[in-house]
Each structure stands twice: as C-alpha cells, then as structure tokens.
Amino acid sequence: MGLVRLIRRGLRQLDKGLEKLDTPVIPHVSRPPADRMEEVKAFLRSLDYANEGARAYLETHLHRVALTMTMTPPPGPTGRVLELGTFMQMTPVLGCVFGYREVRGAYYGPPGRVDHKQVTAGGQVIFRCEVDHFDAERDRFPYPDASFDLVLCCEVIEHLLHDPMFMLLEIRRVLVDGGRLILTTPNVVSFTAVARVLHARENPQLFSMYTDPRKPAGETEIPHVREYTPAELEEVLRGAGFDIEYLFTEKVAGYEADLYYRDILEMNDYPTALRGEQLYALGRKVEGAPLTRFPKFLYEI
C-alpha cells in the first residue's frame, strides 16, 4: 500500500472517529421473529381485489408488508390501532390476524371527511373500518390523548413537505404510555444509493420520480421529498420520545448491486451494516422522555 493511500486512509479513519462524537449511536437490535410472516401472506392473498393490477401491486409489496407486520405487538389496554396512509392492506391484518378490537385508518385529505371501508374474501365482508382524512404534519389528529396501543406510519415520512416532527409528536400524543410506533421508509444510504452516487447517473433516493401530471385529479401523489439514513431515523424517533426496540434494514428485490459495493466500502473502512434499501423501526413511547421539537439536522431554524 503506497504512502499516499496510507495517509488518506488514516485521515478517513480520523474523520470518522470525530464524526462519531456527534452522531447518534444506532443500537444493535435483533430482527423481529418471522414466525407469522407466512400466515400474513396467506391471509392477504385470500382477500378479494378490485382487479389484477391491485393484486399485482400486493404481490410486489407482499414481503415488505408481511415483514412489517412481524413487528406488531399484541393488543394492549385500549385494543385500538391506527394506520396512517392506509391502503387497506395492513388494516385487515391488524384486525383479523392480530386481533385488535378497533382498527382505524387515516389518509391525507380535508379534515372531517371519513370514509367507510370494507374488505371481502370470497365475496363475503370480513373486515370494516373508518378512514379519517387530515394533514398529518399540520392538523391535530382527530383523536383524544392515549387513544391507541399502536400506530403504523409506513412509507409516509419520506413524502412529508413541511414538518415531520409534528406528525411524530402527534403520534406520541395519541399513544398510551408504552404504546408502540411501527415506522418504515426507504434507506437513503443503502448499497443501491452508494452505487448510484458513484456512477453519477441516477438519484440516490430509492424513488425520486413525480407522478404523471396528466393523471386525473386525486390520482397524483407527493413524491419522495426526503429519504432518511438509519442514524437520522433513530434521532427523530428518540427526539419524539420513543425508545427503539427494532431498527433494521432489508434488501429490496431487484436491487442487486450490494455485494460489489459492500466490498468497496469494506476495503475503504466504511460501515456496511444497515445498508438494505428498506428501513424498519419499532419504537416504544417512554413517559417523561426528553423531546426535541426541531432536530438540527432536519430543520433550518
């Protein structure tokens, strides 16, 4: 190894050592048990879908949905659960498989609007729930304090335009003490993101495209505004008063560059843990935990 390379390597190690002084430490947390994944998949495949496109969408995302569901704790004192940004896939699982007494959905829209949804299997209604509309980063959630044992916020935080901590603190408010938050989002420092940066062709965000504006009103969505690193996700969860029970990443099928770029990172002494394309976290509300309303890395104050 040449002298210049040795010096550069030493400087990189020094820089990383200094960074660690200010960077949150992500705990080494085991993955949740996967003993109910196949049960969840079988249940979802048994449901009726509006068309083959909807069924194909389910199959594309089935592994992520089922893996998310493995973090679901049993019902607690209220027996109630809320899913933000519901697509009516996880909601029936929560009621029919995990036994929550009341399942509530929420979606972006004018406050006060409530949709009444139902799910069928073999033509028979097996699940019903109400879906409330509001802006999760600006509107006070339409629920009293301590209304739910569990809140799911899956593939939502990366779409927020203004104030993600408002949403997380509202989630905290509507949870019982010791209640859980399941949060999933893409990982902006995945092996795929590293590969895209090095090749300088694609955006490192896993999904950065806009919806076709020619689609009818109501069918377009806010694209990914900001994707998070595992350390950032840990920081916002702790800032909102959550202890972390699970924080892990998972590879997404179709992104196959990981082995080559893992070797490049290892050879240059960069971390290779938590480099999957999908981030999963389970947080537990801690009564009296210190709160950080505006984390410095996230807001320009």
Rosetta blueprint (number, residue, H / E / L):
1 M L
2 G L
3 L H
4 V H
5 R H
6 L H
7 I H
8 R H
9 R H
10 G H
11 L H
12 R H
13 Q H
14 L H
15 D H
16 K H
17 G H
18 L H
19 E H
20 K H
21 L H
22 D H
23 T L
24 P L
25 V L
26 I L
27 P L
28 H L
29 V L
30 S L
31 R L
32 P L
33 P L
34 A L
35 D L
36 R L
37 M H
38 E H
39 E H
40 V H
41 K H
42 A H
43 F H
44 L H
45 R H
46 S H
47 L L
48 D L
49 Y L
50 A L
51 N L
52 E H
53 G H
54 A H
55 R H
56 A H
57 Y H
58 L H
59 E H
60 T H
61 H H
62 L H
63 H H
64 R H
65 V H
66 A H
67 L H
68 T H
69 M H
70 T L
71 M L
72 T L
73 P L
74 P L
75 P L
76 G L
77 P L
78 T L
79 G L
80 R E
81 V E
82 L E
83 E E
84 L E
85 G L
86 T L
87 F L
88 M L
89 Q L
90 M H
91 T H
92 P H
93 V H
94 L H
95 G H
96 C H
97 V L
98 F L
99 G L
100 Y L
101 R L
102 E E
103 V E
104 R E
105 G E
106 A E
107 Y E
108 Y L
109 G L
110 P L
111 P L
112 G L
113 R L
114 V E
115 D E
116 H E
117 K E
118 Q E
119 V E
120 T E
121 A E
122 G L
123 G L
124 Q E
125 V E
126 I E
127 F E
128 R E
129 C E
130 E E
131 V E
132 D E
133 H E
134 F L
135 D L
136 A L
137 E L
138 R L
139 D L
140 R L
141 F L
142 P L
143 Y L
144 P L
145 D L
146 A L
147 S L
148 F E
149 D E
150 L E
151 V E
152 L E
153 C E
154 C E
155 E L
156 V L
157 I H
158 E H
159 H H
160 L L
161 L L
162 H L
163 D L
164 P H
165 M H
166 F H
167 M H
168 L H
169 L H
170 E H
171 I H
172 R H
173 R H
174 V H
175 L E
176 V E
177 D E
178 G E
179 G E
180 R E
181 L E
182 I E
183 L E
184 T E
185 T E
186 P E
187 N E
188 V L
189 V L
190 S L
191 F H
192 T H
193 A H
194 V H
195 A H
196 R H
197 V H
198 L H
199 H H
200 A L
201 R L
202 E L
203 N L
204 P L
205 Q L
206 L L
207 F L
208 S L
209 M L
210 Y L
211 T L
212 D L
213 P L
214 R L
215 K L
216 P L
217 A L
218 G L
219 E L
220 T L
221 E L
222 I L
223 P L
224 H L
225 V L
226 R L
227 E L
228 Y E
229 T L
230 P H
231 A H
232 E H
233 L H
234 E H
235 E H
236 V H
237 L H
238 R H
239 G H
240 A L
241 G L
242 F E
243 D E
244 I E
245 E E
246 Y E
247 L E
248 F E
249 T E
250 E E
251 K L
252 V L
253 A L
254 G L
255 Y L
256 E L
257 A L
258 D H
259 L H
260 Y H
261 Y H
262 R H
263 D H
264 I H
265 L H
266 E H
267 M H
268 N L
269 D L
270 Y L
271 P L
272 T L
273 A L
274 L L
275 R L
276 G L
277 E L
278 Q E
279 L E
280 Y E
281 A E
282 L E
283 G E
284 R E
285 K E
286 V L
287 E L
288 G L
289 A L
290 P L
291 L L
292 T L
293 R L
294 F L
295 P L
296 K L
297 F L
298 L L
299 Y L
300 E L
301 I L
